[in-house]
Amino acid sequence: MRTQESTDDWTVPSTAEPSTIAEDTESFANIPASPVDVLKLSFAPKHESIGVKSSTTYTSACVSIEACDMPEDEAERTCSVDICVALDVSGSMSGSKLKDCKSTLEAMLRPLSTKDRFGLITFGSRCDVVFPALLMTKENKAAALKKIKALSTNGCTNLSGGLSLAWQELLLVDNPNAVRSLFLLTDGHANEGITTTPELVEMVKSFNADSASDISAALNESQAAGRSNPSSSLLYSVTPQMNTNVAQTMNIAPTFTPPQKKGIMRIFSKQSSKGSMKRVKRSSGSSSPSNVPRTINLTSKGAPVSLFCFGYGSDHNSEMLEALSEATPGGGYYFVENDSDVFTAFGDAMGGIMSVMAQSAVLKISVPSAASECGVKIREVHHDKKVDRGDGSFTVNMGDFYAEERRDVIVDFDLANVTSNEPVLHLVATVSYMNVLTKKNTQGGPRDCSISRPDSADLSAVNQDVEAQWLRVCVVREMEEADKEARSNNREQAQARMRRVAATIQASPAYNLEDSFYCSLQQNVDESMVDYEASSYKGHRSKNIAQTLKKQRACSSKSSSNGYYQTKSKKKMSKAFEMP
């Protein structure tokens, strides 16, 4: 569908000060190109030409970043992964649910190599390290498989305890892999330990904090609701005795470091209830809180941890799970509607994290000085991860890119107040990232957005690719508003909003020409309408679809919802995970 011409060859615009803009362009062009083009950057305006006599004073453009395919040798993985699964084993997970989860976990082990790590945490009323995060040697795979087969259900849902224990397992790894992910699967609501969404989100944000004080501050805030329940306590879950299900090969003791910050001391000093202290004493073998063993230094090390949340069945809290996944870079929420869907959902997520091509990508959109002098100014960048740099430029945290993935960012900006039949430089985009293939920091671009400003009122044809991405942004915005309305018992208003969205898509000439993007967008809207028409609104499906469109990443247990965004790697892994 992309018709944009390459912007590799820059044209110096003829403006009031052509030499100045030419100097700006030349300085950008001197940046060396990456030897391996993992990410391809392009920049296209909505109109290539806008006459100065037209009523249009501002316009939009689309920055697109597209990842390359996986290496031809499929045996050559781009990078190794560390995966820890936090599995809900509360009473409601009994029967076919737990049986299918066991089969899915067994399938997860198959593609993991000896350089990958796998760990398994279970949480019900208690939280246990069933299998620590270890390299998947033949012996360790066999041991993990044995533990998986022996899983059983128990008690309530201490989700916070399971999450924090799984995170700690990843931090115990001394030399972590480049990709680290935590998979959380639950079929219900958190009803033990920390139970409110804001407090759980703060806890999850602490997973990728840069310092021990950041982590402890977030945990201190979120632990207020869990202090009366010692099983949810950070102290209770990190003691060495909790990690006895599988023999340990790592020496934890050398990593013990006494906390230096007041924030960390508060974690210990505020565990004041008798029941809590009894738990600590029993786990530590010490009568003094100052002698409580610390299994880890609470500082995140290695790549950020991404959290994938799988909501099983109709009774889970989709708002909470989506919020938790959004609290980590590259995370995602999956709605697992039926028992068999858990296979596809886990396979889809695995296919993504095992095909990472670029990490920590940051897009920068700036206004060259000469363009700024001509009145060009960025009005809005339509992305929730945007950062206004205060100098007229914006950066956007794009996160990781899987093979074949594409992301698009719409930007609105004021037009240059000059007259020129030649393209006038308005904006410049660059992208920086960690190239997984070369293991080096890399910069892509620059790419320019140039628009001619003839002495007329004419506008050139609309770039359909830019129009499509603008429509996607609008659809996501409307879906989020409809979700709020439905949760406020304004169901009819939400339904009317979604019908207007569907009508807008169907009125597009591209939809009538059966363009794959527009048809997929319409299908997504139709599927989300099922939620609004149900007797009671829960919003699991619409939340899942909105996140897929927002992130432009397949994130569903249904192949129809994934459709347009499912990459070859994800399709292949999902197929390998299909229920036998």
ABEGO torsion letter per residue (X at the ends): XBABBBAABBBBBBBABAAAAAAAAAAAAABBBBABBABBBBBBBABABBBAABABABBBBBBBBBBBBBBABAABBABBBBBBBBBBABAAABEAAAAAAAAAAAAAAAABBAABBBBBBBBBABBBBABBBBBBBAAAAAAAAAAAAABBBBEBBBAAAAAAAAAAAAAABABBBABBBBBBBBABBBABEBABAAAAAAAAAAAABABAAAAAAAAAAAAAAAAABAAABAAAAABAAAAAABBBABBAAAABBBBABAAAAAAAAABABAAAAAAAAAAAGBABAAABBBABBBBBBEBBBBBBBBBBEAABBAAAAAAAAAABBGBBBBBBABAAAAAAAAAAAAAAAAABABBGBBBBBBBBAAAAAAGBBBABBBBAABBBAGAGBBBBBAEBBBBGBBBBBBBBBBBBBBBBABBBBABBBBBBBBBAAAGBBBBBOBBBBBBBBBBBABBBBBBAAAAAAAAAAAAAAAAAAAAAAAAAGBAAAAAAAAAAAAAAAAABAAAAAGBAAAAAAAAAAAAAAAAAABABBAGAAAAAAAAAAAAGBBBBABAAAAGAABBAAAAAAAAAABBX
